Amino acid sequence: MKAILVTKHGGPEVLEYTEIADPVPGEGQLLVDVDYAGVNYIDTYFRSGTYASEPPYIPGTEGCGRVVDDPLGEIAPGTLVAWHDAPGSYAEKVAVDRNRLVAVPEGVQPEVAASMLLQGMTSHYLLHGVRDTRPGDTMVITAGAGGVGLILTQMAAALETTVYSIVSSDEKEDLAYKAGATKVFRYGDKGSALAEEIKEANGGKGVNVVYDGVGRDTFQFALEVTGPRGLVCSFGSASGDVEPFKIQELNQHGALFLTRPSLKHYVATDEEFLMRAQAVVRAIEDGTVRMRVHPPYELKNARKAHEDLQARKTTGSVVLKIERD
């Protein structure tokens, strides 16, 4: 089969389009023909070696495709399924754990299904796991027009919260407003000025929570814009890891709480995975969440997808389309 292979850590140039043997499903797994593979920022961390990974390996963990074979005979061949935790998804075929996939409802496009679980469940646990979101809560979302940012904004707006979104362009500002942001702000060399600008919009006080997927470049801002006893939720590191800081800073900014979560700890059991996955599918079916998918890249162009993602040239979710001969 055709696949993307990483033989050494590095930049997007290490993503090699090549021929490799088909995967052999293990116990509790199904073999699936991949139609679309989801591309997520975490894939770049594993590729670069920022997160532990052992080359050679096939990147990607989520996607959408049709079942080829279920050894237990419970899922019919041809059934369209989506998954979020199947290493090796940048390929024509992948082995998927049966307890980590969902059937794709009729009417949900496969390119949407391919990218809905990781970003959708991330948004869900941020709002219904990291904290108990209530109507009237105020929040800042950095990278507001990214894959998670747009979904998180829509879910938060549906809960009747106030959402301040931060983006980098006119196009992304428009997308953030369409997703339900209360007010949209721009990045730049504003530093503390941006925090004060948002506080002014928020009635002169800091917000209840900051959902920060950027990391190093926005962490100090996040401390400054959060109100007393508020939460800084640093769930991503697009600009690099947050630099060491003195824990006393949390006290100085108003006895803040700080967390660095990841999805795996909020879908640790099959029951929790199913609960969050079903919540995401329902939100897409009933229109609460409208997924925006960047024009798909061909599998062989995975390098370009990573380059554009890291250069913030994409909006919404990013997927690779697998076209077979």
N, C-alpha and C positions, 0 to 999 in steps of 0.2 A: 504494500500500500504506500501511497504518498503521505509524507508527514514532515513536520518541522522538527529538526533535531538540534539540540544544544550540546556541543562537545566540550565547550569551555566557557567559563564565565566572562562576561564583557558587555559591550554595547549591543544595539540592535543587529550589528553586522554578524554576530555569532549565530543568528537564526538561519539554519541551513535547510533548504527544501530538498528532500532526498527520498529515496526508496528504502523501506524498512519492512521487516516481517510483521504480519498481522498479529495483534495481541491475542493471547489465549486467556479466556475468562477463568478466574479462580472460583473457589467456592463462594456461593452467594452473589455471583456476578452474571451479567448478561452481556452479550456482544451486540454492539449498536453501530449502524452506519451513520456517520456524522454528516449532517447537512450544513450546520453552522456551528462554529466554535466561538464562544465568548472570549473577548480579550479584555483583561482587567489590569489595573495598575499593579496589583500584586504580582502579576506575571513578570513585570520588569524587575521587581526586587529579587525574585528567584533567578532570573537570567543573569543579573549583574553579580549575584553572590551576596547581596545585602541580606537576604534571607537564605538560610541553609538549603542547599540543593546539591545533588551529586551528579555531574555530567558523566556519561551522556544521558540525556533524558529528553522526552517530548514534553514541551510546555503546555499550559492550559489545563483548566479543571472543569470548565462548564461548557454546555452546548445543547444542541437539539438534534435529534435524528430518529431513525426508525430501527426498531428491534430486528436484529438478524436471527438471533437464537436465544431462547430462554431454556436452559437445561431442565428447569422444573415444569415447563409447559404452562405456566400461569399467565404469561403475557404473550399474546399472539404476535407472530412475525408481522412486521409492517406497522405496528403500533407506534405512533409518534410520541416520543417522550423527551423530557428535558431533565437536566441534572446540573449539579453545581460542584460536585466533589469527586471527579473522575480524572486523576492525573493522566496526561497523555492525550488531551482532547484536541490539540492542533494536529489532527490526522484524519484520514478517511474512515478509520474504525477505532473504537475505543471500548474497553471493558468497564462496565459501570456497576457499582454496588446496587442491588435491587432495592435496598432500603434508603437510597439517596437519589431516587428519581421520582418524577411525577408524570402522569399522562397529560398531554397537552390538549386542552379543550378545543372543540371545534370553534373556529373564528379567531383564534389566536395565531398570528403569523409565526412561522418557524424562526425567523430572524429575531422576533421579539422574545419568543420562548427561550432562545439560546442565551439571552442575556438578562432574563428577568429574575432568576433565582438569587445569584450572588448579590447583585445590587439591591434587589427588592427585599431580600431577607436582611441585608445589612441595614437598610432604612428602617425595617420593621423592628429589629432589636434595638436600634438607637432610640426609637420612640417608645417601645414597649419592652424594655429589658434593662438598658442602661439607666433609664429613669421612667417614671410613670407620667407620661405627658398628659396634661389637662388643658381644657379650653382656657384661653387667656394667657397661657405661657408665652414668653418671649424668647426668641432664639436667633443666633447668627449661624448661617451656613456658609462656609468658605467653599470655593470651587462650586458655586451654586448652579452652574450649567453643565457640570459633568454628569456622568452616568448616575452615580449615587445622588448627587446634588439635586437633580431634577425630580427624581423619584421621592427623595426625602422631603422636598418642598411640597409636592403634591399631597403626600400622606399627612404632613404636618398641617397644611392648610385645611384639609378635610376635618382635622381635629379642632379647628377654630383657634389656632394659635397665631401669633404675630411672627412672621418670618422675615428677617433681614438677610438678603442674599448678597454675596460678593462675587463679582465676575470680572472679566478682563476685556470685554469688547461690546460694541453696540448690539451685535447679533445675540451674544450670550445674555445681555441685559433683557432683550425682548423675550428670549426663551424663559428666563427666570420669572418675569412678570406673568407670562402665559401659564406657568406652572403654579402660580398662586402666591408668589412672594409679595409681601406687604410693601417693601421698599428695597430697591437694588442699589448697591454701592460698587465702586470700582477699586481695584487694587491700585498700587502706585507707591510712591515714596512718601506716603502720608504719615506712617508710623502712628504715633499717639493721636494725631489729628483725626484719623479714620475712626478710632475708638470713640473720640469725643463727638464726632459727627453722628455716629449711630446712637450714642447715649442721648443726644439732643432729640433725635427722632423718636426715641423711646421714653420721652417725658423727663429727660434729665437723669436717668438712672441706667445702670447696667442691666444686661439681659440675664434671664434665668440659666441659659445654657448656650455654649458654643459647640457646634459640631464642626470639627476642623479635620479635613482630609489632606491638608497641605503640609503641616509639620513645621519644620525649622523656620521658614520665612514668616509664619503667621502666629507662632506660639506666644510671643510677647504681646502681640496685639490681642490675642484671645484672653490673656490674663487681665489686660486693661479694660476690655469691653464687658467682662462678666461682672454682674452685681454681687454684693456680699452674700456669702453662703451659696453662690451659684456653682455650676458645674462646667468645667472645661473637659470636653470629650475629644481627645486626640486620637482619631480612628484611622488616620492615614498619614503617609510621609512623602507626598509627591515631590516636595522640595528638599527632602533629606530628613534624617532623624533629628528630633529636638535635641539641642545641645544641653549638656548638664547644667543644672541650676540649683540654687539653694532652696530647700523645701520651705524655708521661712517666707519666701516670696508669696506663697499661697496665703499665709496669714496677713501679710502686708497688703494684699489686694482684696481683703475682706473675708478671710477664712474660707477660701475657695476649696472645692473638691476637684480632684483631677483623676481621670481614668484613661487608660490606653487599652481599649478592648479590641477583640477580633471576633469575626463571625463564628469560628469553630467553637468558641466557648459558650455561644448562645444557641447552637444547634447540637449540643453535645449528646443528646439522646435522640433516638428515632422519633419519639413523641414530639419533642420540641421542634425538630426539623419539619415534621409533617404539619404542625400547627402554623409555623411561619410560612412554609411553602404554600399551604392552602390559603393563607391570608393574602399572600401576594397574588396568587392566581385569581382570587375573588376580586381584589382591587382592580386588576386589569379587565376582568370580565364586566364589572359594573361601571367602569369608566372613571373610578376614583383616581387611577393611575393610567396615564397615557404614555407609553414608552416611546422615546425618540431614539431611533437607531441611525447612527452615522452610515452613509453609503458603504455597503460591505466591501471588504478587501478580499481578493482571492487568496487562497491558502498560501500560494507561492509568494505572496506579497506581505507576509507576516512582518518582515523587517520594516516595511513602510508603515504598517499599522502601529508598531511600537514607536517609531520615530515621531509620527504625528501625535500619538497619545501623549508622549513625554514633552512635546513642544506645545501642548495645549491647542493643537489645531483641530481637534475633534470636539463635537458636542454630543451629549447623550451617550448611549452605549456603542461599543465597537465590537464588530464581529468579523470572522473570517468565513467566507463562503467556500464550501467544498464542491467543486464541479468535477464529476468523474467522466472519463473517456467513454 
